Amino acid sequence: MRAVDIIMRKRDGKELSREELAFLIKGYVDGTIPEYQVSAWAMAVFFQGMSPVETAALTEVMFKSGTAMDLSGIAGPFVDKHSTGGVGDKTSLILAPLIAALGIKDPMMSGRALGHTGGTLDKLESIPGYRTNLSAGEFREILGRDGFAMAGQTRDVVPADRLLYALRDVTGTVESIPLITASILAKKAAEGADALVLDVKYGSGAFMKDPAAGEQLARSLVNTGAALGMRITALLTDMNEPLGAMVGNFLEVEESLDCLEGNGPADLMEVSLELAARMVVLGNKAPDPAAGRRLCEACLASGRPREFFLANIQSQGGDVPRFLELRGTYRSPYEGEIRAVQSGYIARIDAWKVGHAGIPLGVGRNRTEDAVSPTAGVQLHRKGGDLVEAGDLVMTVWAKDTAGLAAALPQLAEAVEYAEKQPVPRRLLLKEIT
């Protein structure tokens, strides 16, 4: 078997066998097949696509390229959530302690910010002392005690995805639905979760720009997961505006704590509760999403999820008193503002433009090795549908340095769109796909 023959078969639109995919992926991981040949194959997949059987085979091959998390001996159920990426999306920080307080365990393996999308690990590491580089033993211990653990992907877990993810980012193949599907599900299978709720984003701040593309990805994920024996539900949610009022690493941790105290922004609370309701159903704690949501709302009102969140910070090395002390004040000294340039309504604040402005601010990164700033970010004082007068404060901005602030402010000003009449409210949740 030769890699070039596999590339040519996919180039010509043929369906690859599991054996061919295993040969290619194994060779890429062990270094016997060079990166340029895998790049050619990825581009062929981008243009020719993959059948559902082919996508499921690729997912299984990638999953088996490394070790899986051993959760034996820990009482379940195990339910996780995954978002396809957005701006201001900090729902993982809210959902994990919420469902843990309801007796469901969440073995959450997360990623870092790249491009305009935020990363859960960067947010958590903005908490003084918080560690995400957990050993397998530490992960098991914390999961069993706290009900959830938050860690990054190690070199031993799905190494094929780690390599292929970086390759896709520099070869223009990030948006390939089969490759996205295999990447997400291989990692989630390696976590050991029994079930998975997917938040599939569409809109300017998402990889899928329109609802049809988002639904196509959601169906690919659900169908492929089902073929692998996983229980999966997907929600198609709007990402045309940032989610919540905070965009930035420590800022989003603060806002997550606000939500756990029942004081979060309406849009963030709505999406979080709808996702949590499905996690509760898959965890067999409620018969349907409506009952699951009521259970989650009552749990939030009890204050227990906040306690679980703070306990996890301590378990993963964080300084809880220092974290609470910094709340509301941990901000960069390089500060700026965006004010309304006209009177009327805010039509929307474009999520893509806010996300890209976050890169010079220090919120995000262009390359995986770039550093991020815990104190940089954007606070949105107004959002789509709000009435403003010229000169009203729309955003407060914090940057890692003066150059970053100067580069980001014009982009953020362009992100604010105005309208004479109040716009129709966005539908945050478009559809559920099971």
TORLUM-844206 format. One record per residue: residue in three letters; y, x, z of N, C-alpha, C, CB in turn. Coordinates in pm, whole numbers, plus 50000, padded with zeros to 5 digits. Glycine has a CB too. Example, Ala and Ser with C-alpha at 12.3 -4.5 7.8 and 13.67 -1.06 7.14 Angstrom:
<nodes>
ALA494315131950780495505123050780496705132050780495535113150905;SER497755128550708498945136750714500035129050787499405140850572;
</nodes>
This chain:
<nodes>
MET498805008550000500005000050000501255008950000500014990450124;ARG502245005149918503465013049908504685004149937503595019449767;ALA505665009950006506875002350039507594997749913507825010850125;VAL507615006049809508335002449688507734989949623508335014049589;ASP506414988449629505774976449573506164963949651504244978149572;ILE506264965349782506674954049866508114950149834506544957450017;ILE508974959949818510374957349783510454950049649511174970649776;MET509694954649551509744948549418509204934349420508944957049318;ARG508164931749498507624918149507508654908649568506334917949591;LYS509334913049672510374904549731511574903249638510814910149868;ARG511924914149570513014913649472512754902949367513194927249405;ASP511484901349330511114891749225510804877849280509914896849149;GLY511084875749409510944862449467509544858949513511384852349370;LYS508654868649527507274865949570507204864949723506324876949520;GLU506214857549770505974856349914505154868149961505264842949949;LEU505634875050063504924886550117503884882050219505914896550182;SER502764889050222501714885950318502044891950455500344891150268;ARG501304887350556501504892950690501174907850688500614885650794;GLU500164911850613499754925850606500864934450544498454927250526;GLU501514929350441502594936850378503784938450473503044929850250;LEU504104927550543505214928250638504884937550754505544914150692;ALA503644937150801503224946050911503304960650867501794942550957;PHE502894963450745502964977050692504414981950688502334977750551;LEU505314973450640506724977350627507364979450763507494966750549;ILE507184969950854507844970550985507264981851069507704957151060;LYS505944983451068505334994451144505815007951091503784993551136;GLY505885009250960506355021750901507805024650935506185021450753;TYR508635014150943510045016050979510155020851123510835002850959;VAL509385014851214509455018351355508935032451379508655008351439;ASP507845036251311507305049651338507905060551250505805049451319;GLY508815056751161509565066651084508905070950954509785078451166;THR507795064750916507145068750791507735061850668505655065850799;ILE508465050850690509175044150581510665046150605508805028850572;PRO511385051950511512795055450535513715043150537513275064950428;GLU514845045250601515805034450619516295028650486516995039350699;TYR516435037350383516975032250257516015022350191517255043850162;GLN514695023950213513775014250157513805001050234512355019850156;VAL513955001750365514064989550445515374982450412513974992650596;SER516444989950384517714984050342517544976250212518784995050323;ALA516794982050117516554975249990515754962450011515814984549892;TRP514754963150099513964951150130514834940350196512784954650222;ALA515694944250291516564934650360517504927750260517384941650470;MET518034935350164518904929250065518114919849974519614940049982;ALA516874923349941516044914349861515774901349937514714921249825;VAL515534902350068515334890450150516614882050153514914894350294;PHE517754888850163519044881750167519194872750043520214891850175;PHE518834877849926519024870349803517854861049770519244879849688;GLN516634864949804515474856949767514974847749879514354865949723;GLY515384850550001514924842350112513474844950148515114827950080;MET512964836550240511564837450282511034823350304511414846050412;SER509764821550280509134808650310508974807350462507754807350237;PRO508754794950513508524793350657507334801550707508294778750689;VAL506254802250629505084810050669505444824850677503894807850571;GLU506194829550578506614843450573507514846950691507344846250441;THR508464837950722509384840250834508624840850966510444829250840;ALA507654831850984506844832051106506044844951117505894819851110;ALA505504849651004504744862151005505634873951040504074864550869;LEU506844874450983507774885251015508134885051163509054884050930;THR508374873151218508704871951360507584877351448508994857351396;GLU506344873651415505194878251493505034893351483503924871251447;VAL505194898751364505064913251344506134920651424505174916751193;MET507364915651423508444922051498508184921151648509784915651464;PHE507734909651695507424907751836506364917751882506944893251862;LYS505354920051798504244928851834504554943551810503024925051757;SER505804946751768506164960751745506384968451875507414961551660;GLY506434961351988506674967852116505974960352228508154968952146;THR506444962252349505854955852466506544942652495505934965152588;ALA505844933852564506404921052607506564921052759505504909152561;MET507484912952807507694911852952506504904853016509004904252982;ASP505954910653120504814904853191505344896853309503824915953239;LEU505244883553299505734874853406504594868853487506594863753348;SER503394874153470502254868853546502474870753695500944875853502;GLY502054860753771502234861253915503524855353965502144875153960;ILE504444852053871505714845553908505604830853870506944852353837;ALA505914822053963505834807653936506914803453839505944799654067;GLY506554795953736507504790753637508024777153679506854789853500;PRO508514769353584508534771853440509624781853402508744758753363;PHE509454787753283510414797553231511104791653108509714811053196;VAL512404789653117513174783953006514424792452985513564768953035;ASP514684795952859515864803952828516734796652727515454817852774;LYS517924801952708518874796752611519384808352528520044789252681;HIS519654805652400520234815852313521334809652228519154822452224;SER522454816752218523544812652130523574821852009524914812652204;THR523894816351893523984824551772525314832151764523814815851648;GLY526164831051864527354839551870528644831951845527234850651772;GLY529654835351924530954828851908532024836151986530884814351953;VAL533144829352006534314835052073534584826952200535564835151977;GLY534604833852314534794826852441533544819752490535904816852428;ASP532404822852430531154816052464530484823252581530184815452341;LYS530704817752700530144823852821529124814352887531274827452920;THR528504805452808527634795352867526414801352937527164785752761;SER525944813052892524774819052957525034821753105524384832152887;LEU526264825853137526614829053276526654816553363527964836153280;ILE526814805053301526854792353372525454786353383527804782453302;LEU524714786953272523424780153264522364786653352522954779853121;ALA522304800053354521234806653428521234802953576521374821753414;PRO522374804053648522334800053790522174785053810523594804653859;LEU522664777153714522544762553727521084758153721523344755553616;ILE520354762853620518964758253612518094765053717518384760853473;ALA518484777253760517744783753869517844775653997518274798153892;ALA519004769754020519204761354138518364748654131520674757754154;LEU517894745254011517054733453992515564737053985517464725953866;GLY515234749654015513834753554022513224758053890513044742454073;ILE514074761453791513604766553662514014781153652514174758153541;LYS513114789753609513434804053600513854807653459512224812553644;ASP514884816353451515444820453321515354835553307516914815653307;PRO514374840653230514294855053203515204858453085512824859353174;MET516454861453111517454862353004517654876852959518784856453051;MET517334879252832517564892152770518734890452674516284897552697;SER519834897252699521074894852626521534906952548522164890552721;GLY522624905152472523154915852389524594919052420523024912252244;ARG525154927952339526534932552357527424927052247526594947752359;ALA528734927952271529704923552171529594932252047531134924052229;LEU529714925851932529754933151806530624925251709528314935451748;GLY531624931951652532554924851565533364914751647531804917651451;HIS533474902651594534334892651659533604884751767534894883151556;THR532284886651783531534878851880531384886352012530164875151824;GLY531414878952121531324884952253529894888252291531934875852356;GLY529734896252398528404900152445528244897552594528154914752416;THR527154890952630526924887552771526844900052859525634879452785;LEU526224910652810526074922752892527434928852924525194933052820;ASP528344929252827529674934752852530424926552956530494935252721;LYS530244913452952530904904853050530374907753190530694889953015;LEU529054908153203528464910653334528844924553388526944909353326;GLU528884934453301529194948153345530664949953380528804958153238;SER531514939953355532894940553402532974937653552533774930553325;ILE531894932353610531814930353755531534943953819530694919753793;PRO532344948553913532134961853972530714963754023533104964054086;GLY530044974053969528704977754013527554970553946528614975554156;TYR527794960153869526724952053813525914960253712527284939353747;ARG524584959853726523684967353639522874957853550522734976153722;THR522844960853420522004953053328520834961253275522844947853212;ASN520814974453302519714982953256518594982953359520214997553229;LEU517894971753368516854970053469515514974953417516754955353511;SER514724980753506513344983853473512544970853471512724994153574;ALA511334971253414510494959353410510204954353552509184962253335;GLY509984963553643509714959753781510904953053847509294971753861;GLU512084958653825513304952653881513544938753823514534961653855;PHE513324937553692513514924653626512614914053689513234925753474;ARG511344917353707510384907953768510804904353910508974914053768;GLU511184914353987511544911854128512754902554139511834925054200;ILE513794905354059515014897254065514754883254013516144903853984;LEU513984882153903513654869053848512904860553949512814870453720;GLY511934866554016511164859154114511974854854235510004867454160;ARG512924863354277513724860254396514904851154365514224873054459;ASP515664854254259516914847154231516754835454134517924856754175;GLY515634835254062515454824653963515934828453825516154812354008;PHE516674839353815517074844353683517424859153696518284836353626;ALA517274866153585517664880153577518344882153442516434889853594;MET519364890853439520164892953318520074907653279521664888753341;ALA519404910553168519184924453131519324926352981517814929153177;GLY519464938852941519524942352800518144945352746520444954152778;GLN518064945952615516814949052547516524964052562516874945052398;THR515344967352616514974981352631514404986652500513944983152746;ARG514214999752494513705005952372512255001852344513795021152383;ASP511534997552448510134993952430509934979452388509384996352558;VAL510974971052409510854956852378511384954452236511644948152482;VAL510534949652149510854946452009511704957651945511614933052001;PRO511204969951938511974980751876512304977951729511224993751887;ALA511464970151661511734966751521513044959051510510584958651461;ASP513304950251605514554942651598515754951451627514514930951697;ARG515624960451724516744969351756517144977451633516374978751873;LEU516174982551561516454990451442516984981751328515204997751398;LEU516334970351307516704961851194518064955251216515634951251171;TYR518374951851342519674945651373520814955151335519764941851523;ALA520684967751375521734977551342521834979651191521454990851412;LEU520694979551124520674981550979521344969850907519244983150928;ARG521054957650950521664945850888523174946050902521104932950950;ASP523654951051014525094951151039525844959950941525374955751180;VAL525214970450890525914979850801525484978250655525654994050846;THR524614968450626524184966450488524554952750433522694968450477;GLY525374945150506525824932250456524754921550453526374933950319;THR523754922550542522674912750542522574905150675521354919650513;VAL523644905250753523644898550884523354883650869524984900550955;GLU523904877150766523834862550755522514857350699524944857650669;SER521544865950670520264861550616519524852850718519394873650577;ILE519274840350685518654831050779517264835450823518584817250719;PRO516374839850733515064844650781515174856550875514194848350664;LEU516094865950845516234877650931516844874051066517074888250861;ILE517804864751067518364859951194517254853251276519544849851169;THR516484844751211515424837251278514424846751344514704827951179;ALA513944856551268512964865951322513554874251435512444875251212;SER514814878251422515464886251524515554878751657516864890351478;ILE516014866351650516184858551773514834855551838516934845451742;LEU513904850251759512654845451818511734856751863511914836651719;ALA511784868251796510964879451841511394883851981511064891251742;LYS512714884652003513214888852136512874878352242514754891052131;LYS513024865552206512774855052304511294854052339513274841652251;ALA510434856252240508994856352269508644867852363508184857452138;ALA509324879252346509054890952430509524888952574509744903252371;GLU510474879952596510944877152732509884870352817512184868452728;GLY509024862552751508024855052825508424840752855507714862052950;ALA509504835752792509934821952817508934812052759511334819452758;ASP508694800952833507824790252784508524781652681507344781552900;ALA509844780352695510614771452609512014777152590510674757152669;LEU512684772352488513964778152449514914767352398513764789052342;VAL516144767752446517214759152393518164768052314517974751452507;LEU518424764252190519274772152101520614765252083518594774251965;ASP521674772952098523034768252069523414774351935524064772052184;VAL523264766751828523544771751693524984767951657522524765951589;LYS525834778251644527254776051621527564775251471528064787351685;TYR528554766951439529104766751304530624766451315528564754651221;GLY531314771151212532784771151213533334785051191533304765451345;SER534644786351200535294798951165534844810451253536804797451174;GLY534564807851380534184818451472532694821151479534664815251607;ALA531914814451394530464816051392530034823351266529764802351401;PHE528784828151265528254834351143528004823851036526944841951175;MET527624811751078527454800550984528764792750980526254791351026;LYS529424792750866530804787550860530894772450849531514793650745;ASP529844765750801529914751250786528694744750849530024747250636;PRO528764731550878527644724850945526334725650868527984710550969;ALA526374725050734525134725450656524404738650675525434723250507;ALA525154749750674524544762850695524014764050837525544774150667;GLY524774758750933524314758951071523034751051090525384753351162;GLU522954739451026521744731351037520554738250971521964717450974;GLN520804744950860519724752250793519154762950886520234758750663;LEU520034770250955519564780451049518824773951166520744788751101;ALA519374762951219518744756251333517334751651297519594744251379;ARG517164745951180515844741151139514884752751118515954732851010;SER515404763851064514554775651048514054780551184515314786850975;LEU514944781051280514564785651414513564776251480515804786951502;VAL513814763351473512934753651538511574753451470513564739451535;ASN511544753251337510264752751266509454765551284510504750151119;THR510134777051279509424789751299508894790751441510344801651268;GLY509714786751539509254786851677508044777951698510364782651769;ALA508064766251635506934757051647505674763151587507254743751579;ALA505834770151474504684776551410504074787351499505104782751276;LEU504904793051589504434803451681503994797751816505524813851702;GLY504024784351828503584777951951504654776752059502434785252005;MET505934778652023507004777652121507574763452122508124787852091;ARG508074759152238508784746252248510284749252239508434738652384;ILE510924743652138512324747052111513134734452079512414757051994;THR514354734252131515354724252092516604731752051515644714152208;ALA517264726951946518514733251900519634723151900518344739351759;LEU520794727351948522014719451939522964726151840522694717752079;LEU523534718451751524504723451653525894720751711524314716551512;THR526624731551746527904729951816529054736651740527804735651957;ASP530254731551763531454735851692532004748851749532514725051698;MET532324758451658532964770951699534154773851609531944782651694;ASN534954763651582536194765651506537324770251595536584752751434;GLU537214767251725538154772251826537374779851932538974760451890;PRO538014789252002537324795752115536864785352216538244806152183;LEU535744788352282535194779252382535794782552517533654780152386;GLY536424772752579537104775152706538504780552685536294784552791;ALA539104785552794540474790452790540564805652798541274784352901;MET539454812452822539444826952841538594833852736538944830452981;VAL539134844652679538384853252587538554867552638538884851752437;GLY537484873752682537574887052741536454888652841538954889352807;ASN536174900652881534974903052961535094897953104534664917852963;PHE535974903753185536114898753322536724884653323536974908253405;LEU537604881953228538214868653219537134857753205539194867953100;GLU536114860553125535084850453103534144849153222534284853852978;VAL533954859953296533184858853420533934849853519532934872853483;GLU535234851953530536064843353617535934828653578537534847653610;GLU536024826153448535964812253401534584806153426536304811453253;SER533534814353417532194809453447532094805253593531154820353417;LEU532704813053682532714809353823533514796453844533304820753908;ASP534614794753771535364782153776534444770353743536564782453678;CYS533634771953637532724761253595531684758353703532024764853463;LEU531164768853766530164766953871530774760453995529534780253908;GLU532094760954005532804754054114533304740354070533974762454163;GLY532954736353945533334723153896534724722253838533214713354003;ASN535374733953813536774733853768536954740053629537634741253868;GLY535914740253549536024746553418536704737953316534684750153369;PRO537154743753203537764736153094536804725653040538204745552982;ALA537344714752989536514703352948535534707052838537394691952901;ASP535984714652738535064717752627533924726752672535824724452513;LEU534214736552755533184745552805532194738152895533814757252881;MET532704729452980531834721653068530924712552985532664713253167;GLU531484706352881530704697052799529534704152730531604690452694;VAL529824715352662528764722652593527724727852693529354734252511;SER528194733152806527274738652906526344727852962528044745153021;LEU526894716252992526084705453049525084700052948526974694153098;GLU525474699252821524534694352720523384704252699525264691852586;LEU523694717152699522644727252688521754726952812523254741252669;ALA522374726352930521604726253054520694714153061522554726253175;ALA521164702553013520344690453016519044692352937521124678552959;ARG519124699152822517924701652742517014711852810518314706552601;MET517594721652877516784731452948516004724753061517664742853004;VAL516634715253127515984708053236514834699453184517014699253310;VAL515024693353067513954685453006512774694452970514464677952880;LEU513044705952905511974715052867511294721352989512514726052777;GLY512024721853100511444726753224510734716053305512514732953308;ASN510604703953243509864692753304510464688053436508424696653327;LYS511804689153446512494684353566513184670953541513514694653612;ALA513234666353416513874653653381513194648153257515414655353358;PRO513134634753242512424628953127513194629052997512064614953159;ASP514524629753005515334629352883516674636252911515554614552835;PRO517464639452805518724646652825519724639452915519354649252694;ALA519784626152906520744618852990520424620753138520734603752955;ALA519154619553172518734621753311518924636353350517264617553332;GLY518654645353256518854659553282520294662853310518364667753166;ARG521194656753236522624659353258523054654353395523464652753149;ARG522604642453433522964637253567522474646653676522374623153587;LEU521284651853658520724661253755521574673953764519264664753719;CYS522024678953649522854691053645524224688653709523024695853502;GLU524804677153682526124673953740526024673053892526654660653683;ALA524954666953941524784665954087524564679754148523594656554122;CYS523814688254078523564701654128524854709754135522524708854040;LEU525684708954031526984715954033527834711254150527744713753901;ALA527844698054175528654692554284528174697554420528604677254281;SER526914701454430526374706354558526854720354592524844706154554;GLY527304728054490527744741754513526634752154508528424742654643;ARG525384747954494524264757354495524274767154377522964749754496;PRO524624762754255524644772454144525594784054168525024765454016;ARG526724781454232527664792354266526994802454358528944786654334;GLU526244797554457525534806554549524504814954475524854798454660;PHE523784808754381522794816154301523464827054217522014806454210;PHE524624823954161525364833554079525774845654161526604826854017;LEU526344843354278526784854354364525584862354417527614849054481;ALA524474855554445523284862654491522754871954382522184852754534;ASN522814867454257522354875954147523264888054129522284867954017;ILE524564886254146525484897754137525064908354237526934893354163;GLN524784904154359524374913754461523034920254425524274906854599;SER522084912154375520764917454341520834928054232519844906154297;GLN521784926554139521874935854027522934946554049522164928353899;GLY523244949054178524084960354214525564957554222523884971154119;GLY525964945054198527384941754198527964940754338527614928854125;ASP529254942954347529994942354474530644928554482531074953754485;VAL529994919254552530464905454556531854904154620529474896754632;PRO532114910154738533464909054795534554914554703533534916254929;ARG534264925954638535244931754547535454922754425534794945754501;PHE534384916954374534494907654261535394895854296533094902554219;LEU535174889854412535994878354451537434882454478535394871654576;GLU537614894654527538964899754552539744901654422538894912954630;LEU539034906254317539684908854188539964896154109538814917954105;ARG539344885354147539484872654073540954868754058538694861454143;GLY541384866853935542754862553909543754873853895543204853554015;THR543334886353926544284897453923543814909253839544564902054064;TYR542534909653804541974921153733542384920453586540414921453746;ARG543574925753556544164924753423544764938253384545254913653419;SER544734941353255545354953453205546874952653222544984955753057;PRO547544964053244549014963953253549694962053117549514976853316;TYR548944963453008549534961952873549444947152835548784971052766;GLU550534940052861550534925352853551534920452749550864919252991;GLY551164909852679552044903552582551874888452584551764909052442;GLU552664881652500552624867052495552684862152350553794861052575;ILE552104850352330552274843052205552914829652242550904841052128;ARG554074826852182554774814252209554834805752082556204816852262;ALA554924792752100554964783551986556194786251901554974768952034;VAL556004787051771557114789751679557764776851629556624798051560;GLN557154765451660557744752551620557274741851716557364748951474;SER557974730651713557564719151794556574710651716558804710551836;GLY555714703751788554684695451726553374696751800554504699251579;TYR552284695351727550954696551786550284709551743550084684451748;ILE549454714651832548564725351791547424718951712548034733651916;ALA547294722651585546184717351505544874723851550546434719851353;ARG544874736951562543744744251619544184758651641542484743651526;ILE543414765851720543574780351735542314786451677543804784651887;ASP542464793151565541334797751485540484807951561541824803851354;ALA539234804451582538334812951662538104826451596536994805851684;TRP537934826651465537664839251395538824849151414537424836751246;LYS540064844251402541224853051415541384857951559542494845751370;VAL541114849251656541174853651796540094864151823540994841451892;GLY538884861751770537804871251790538094884851730536524865851732;HIS538664884951609538984897751546540154904751614539304895651399;ALA541084897151668542164903251746541624909851872543234892851782;GLY540494904851921539884910652040539384924852021538764902152084;ILE539154929051897538654942651873539714953051908538204944251727;PRO540934952351852541944962051896542354960252042543174960951808;LEU542254948052094542574946052236541614953752326542544931152270;GLY540364955352281539344961852363538304952252416539984968852477;VAL538344939652372537344929752414536034932152340537854915452388;GLY536134934652207534954936452124534884950552069534934926452011;ARG533964952651976533754965951920533354964951774532704973652000;ASN533664975451699533224976451560531844982851549534224984451479;ARG531524991951642530234998751643529614997451781530385013751604;THR528274997651785527604995551914527985006052018526094995651894;GLU528365018151973528715028652069530165028052117528465042152008;ASP530995019152059532385017952103532455012552246533165008652007;ALA533455017252321533665012252457534474999352454534385022952545;VAL534284991052556535094979052571535834979752704534214966152563;SER536894971852714537704971752836537384959252918539224972152801;PRO537124960753048536874948853130538124940553153536304952953263;THR539314946653142540554939653179541334934553060541424948753259;ALA540824936052938541514931152819541074916852790541224940252698;GLY541934909552718541544896052679542714886952649540714890052786;VAL542384874452631543364864252595543144851952682543264860652444;GLN544224846652736544164833752806544884823452719544814834652949;LEU544184812852684544754802152602545354791552694543684795852507;HIS546664790052687547334779752767547414766452693548734784352806;ARG547264766952561547254755052477546104756152379548604753352403;LYS545554744452338544484744252238544714732552143543074743152306;GLY543814731152047543964720751947544164707052008542764720551857;GLY545154699651957545464686252007546594685852108544254680452069;ASP547014697452161548084697852261549464696952195547984710652346;LEU550374690052261551754688852216552564700552272552374675352260;VAL553354707052186554154718552230555574717252179553544731752181;GLU556474723752250557854725652205557994740252162558884722052318;ALA558864742752067559114756452024559464765152145560254757051918;GLY558804776352158559034785352271558044783752384560404783352323;ASP557224773152382556214771352487555184782752482555504757652473;LEU554694786552599553684797052608552344791652558553554802252753;VAL551764798252458550474794252402549374803752450550534794152248;MET549634816652454548634826352499549294837352581547894832452380;THR548544842252680548864854952745547814864952700548894853552903;VAL548264876952669547394886952606547414899852687547824889652460;TRP546224905752708546114918652775545314928152685545434917152916;ALA545814940452670545174950152580544814962952655546094953452462;LYS543914970752594543514983452655544624993852648542264988852585;ASP545544992452549546655001852536547754995552451546185015252473;THR548875002552436550004996952362549694995252214551235005852379;ALA548925004552157548575003552015547724991251990547835016251968;GLY546774988652079545934976952064546714963952075544844977152168;LEU547664963752167548504951952183549324949352057549414953452305;ALA549924959852003550744958651882549924953751764551404971951848;ALA548674958251754547824954151643547344939851657546634963451632;ALA547094935351780546504922151802547504910651799545794922051932;LEU548734912951847549684901851859549944894651727550984906951914;PRO550154901551614550354894151489549124885851448550704903951376;GLN547934891151473546724883651440546624870951525545474892351461;LEU546974872051652546904860451741547964850251705547074864851887;ALA549134854651664550174845351621549694837451499551484852851589;GLU549024844251406548494837551286547364827851319548004847951187;ALA546704829751432545584821051469546044807051508544804827151583;VAL547314805551545547834792651592548274784351471549024794551692;GLU547624772951450547954763851340548624751451398546684760051258;TYR549654746551329550464735451379550304723051290551944739551386;ALA550594711451349550544698751276551624689451329549154692051288;GLU552134680851242553164671251286552544659751365553924665651164;LYS551314655851328550614645051396549454650651477550114634551295;GLN549104643551583548014648251667546714648251588547884639551793;PRO545984659651585544744660351508543634652251573544294674751492;VAL542664648451492541484641551543540684651151632540594636051426;PRO540284646851750539534655951838538254660951771539174648851969;ARG537924673551798536704679351743535454673351808536714694551761;ARG534394672351729533084668851785532414681751826532204660751682;LEU532324684251955531734696652003530244697651973531964698052151;LEU529554686751987528114686251961527874677651839527324680752084;LEU527454683651730527264676451604525914669551599527424685851485;LYS524844676851636523514670951627522504679251706523074669651481;GLU521394672551739520274679051805519104679851708519874671551935;ILE518444691151704517334693251612516124697551693517684703851503;THR515064689751686513854692751765512664693651672513614681951873;
</nodes>
